[in-house]
Amino acid sequence: MTGMLASVNSLPEALLALAAKVDIIDLKEPSRGALGALDVSLVREIVQAIQGRCPVSATVGDLPMHAETLAAAVTAMATTGVDFVKIGFFPDGDYQPVINALAALVQDSALIAVLFADKQPDFGLLPALKAAGFAGVMLDTMDKSSGSLTAVLSAEEIQAFVAQARSQRLLCGLAGSLRREDVADLLPYQADYLGFRGALCEQHNRVAELSPAALMAIRQLIA
């Protein structure tokens, strides 16, 4: 069954998502980039307030593909008690040294690799991610002006990604400027979750405040 991931950037927004009974509360700061990170202290505060009532994920930010930099960021974020730490695999990076460095951290953290659908993602990385002990993988978009995931990748490409993730027994998420209208098209792929930010906000503006009405509208579509 496909669940709903709601990205939030504050404690009040996290509590709104909790009240809506979303399946994953995702912590990030949209004004800081595609995977902008919240301060570790704020993430810790939100995790403590949620008290295990919903799984919580957090991004480590739009960081360069430097193994030591990412390992330090993941280690710091893991101290907050989040259930999942998300790492963006940005284009033009040397991925294998990063994967090797993060493999040493999977005993303490459930890691989610984020690939960018609008930057020619390499689905061939999935076996290496699984071998390194990653818990899951998701598709997102880097350029939020490029449209939703369904405009960036074909149905066949999205289906292939989900199938490959499942074959590796990785948690699988689909995100990337998803709109309410995308839900019906994406549910048949049976990804583990669909992720939303802009569609949950006032005027579909991802850096605006969460709209309770928009949040509940999508929650009802992914029941």
N, C-alpha and C positions, 0 to 999 in steps of 0.2 A: 504494500500500500504506500502511496506517495504522501509524504508529509509536507508541511509548510515551514519554511525558514523565513523569519522576519528580521531584517537588519535594523538595529536601533543604535542611537548614539548618546543616550542618557538614561539615568535611572527611571525618570517618569515614563519614557518611551518603553523601557524594558518591562515596567509594570503593566503598561497597556497591552503589550504583547502577551504577557503572562495571563492577564485576564481574558484575552481572546483565545487562550488555549492553543497557541501555535506550538509546533513540534520542536523547533529549535529557535532560541533567541541568539541572534548573531550580533556581536558588538563590533562596530567600526565607525569611523568618522568620515562620511562622504565628502566633506569639504577638503579633506587631505588627499584625495585621489581615489583611484578605482578600488583600492583595498586599504584606505587610510586607517591608521590605528588610533584607538583611544589610548589615553595615558594608562599605564599599568595600574596606578592607584585607583582610577575610576573603574576600571574593569574589576578590580578586587572588590570594590564597594558594591557593584552591581551583583557580582556572584554571591556575595554574602547576603544580599537582600533577597535574591531568588531562592536561596536555601535549598537547592536541589530539586525544586518543584518542576523544573524544565531544563533540559540540556542547554548548555551555553557554549557558543563558539566565539572566538575572537581572532581578528586578523593581526598580523605583525607589521603591516604597513607596506607601502610601495618602495620596497628596498631593492638594491642592486643584487645581482646573483653572485654574491661573495659568500663563500661557505662560512667563514668565521662571523661575518656580520649577521647572517641569518640564524646561525646557531645561537648566538648571544641573544638575539631578539626572541627566538622561540623559548629559550631557557627562562628569560625574564617573564614572558607572558604566561608560561606554565605555572609560575609561582602564584598566580592569581586564583588557581583552582578551576579554571574553565575546563569543560569537558573535551573541547576540540581546539586546536591551534591551526589556523589557516595560513598557508604560505603561498604567495603568488609566484608563479614561474614565468617571469617576464621575458619577452623576446630578446634574442641576441645574448643569452646567457650560456655559461658552461654548466649544464645541469648536473652532470654526474658527480663532480666534486661536492656540489650542494647536497645531493641525495646521500652521498656517502657520509657527509658530516652530520646530517640530520638523522641518519640511521642510528646513531649513538644515543639519540634522545627519545626514541619511541617507547622505551620502557617506562618513561615518566609522563609522556604526553601522547594523546591520540592526534596524529598529524593529518591534515587535509591539504592536498596539493591543489592549487587553483590554476587551471590553464585558460588561456584567453582565446575565445572563439574567433575574434576579429584579427588575430595575429598569427594565423596559420599554426594552430596548436599541433603538437606532435603526440598523437595517441600512442605511438610506440613507446612512450615513457612509462606507460601503465605497468608493464611487467617489472621494470626496475623499481618503481614506487612500491609495488607489492613486496618485492624481495627485500626492500629496505625496511619494511614494517609499517608503512603508511596505513592509516585507517581508511582513507577515502580520497576521492578526487572529485573535482567539480569543474564545470565550464562556467565562465563569466565573460564579460566584455571589458576591454580596457578603455576604449573610447566610447563614452556613454552617448555621444551624438551619432554613433553609427547605427542606431536602431536596436531593437530587441534581438535576443539570441536567434529567434526564428527568422529574422531578416538577414542575419549574418551567415548562418549555416543552413544547409538544406535539411529536409526531413531525414534523408538517408544518412547524412553525416551525424546528426544528433542521435539517431537510432544506433549507428555504429559505435558511437562513444559509449552509450549506455550498455550496449551488449558487451563491449570490451571490458568495461568496469565490472560488470557482473561476472564475466568469465574469470576475472582476477580476484573475485570476492572482495571488491572494494566498495565502500559506501559511495553512492553516486548522486551528485547534485547538479541541477541545471539552474542557472541564473543569468543575469545580463540584461538589465533594463526590461525585465519581463513586465508585460501588461496584463490586465485582467483578461483581455481577449486571447492571450496565449495559453491560458490554463487548459482549455478544452483540447487544444492541439498537442500539448505536452503530456497530459496525464496518460495517454495510451502507451507511452514509452516506459512507464513504470519505474522512473528514477526514484531514488529513496526520498528525495525532497526537491521542491521547487523554491528558489530563493527570490525574495522581493525587497526592494527599498523604494524606488521612485513611485511605483504604483500604490504604495501605502501612504504617500505624503500628499499634502495640500498641493493641488494643481500639478500633480505628477512631477514635482520638483524634488529630487533626491536629497537636496540640502535643506529642504523645508521641514517643518515639524510633521510628525506622524498624524494622520487623520484617522480617528477611531472608526469613522464610517467606512473609509476605504479598506482599513484593516479587516473589519468584519465582513465586508463584501467578498474579499478574496478568501478569507477563512471559510466562508460558507461554500465556496466553490471547491475547496480541498477539505472535505469533511472526512 
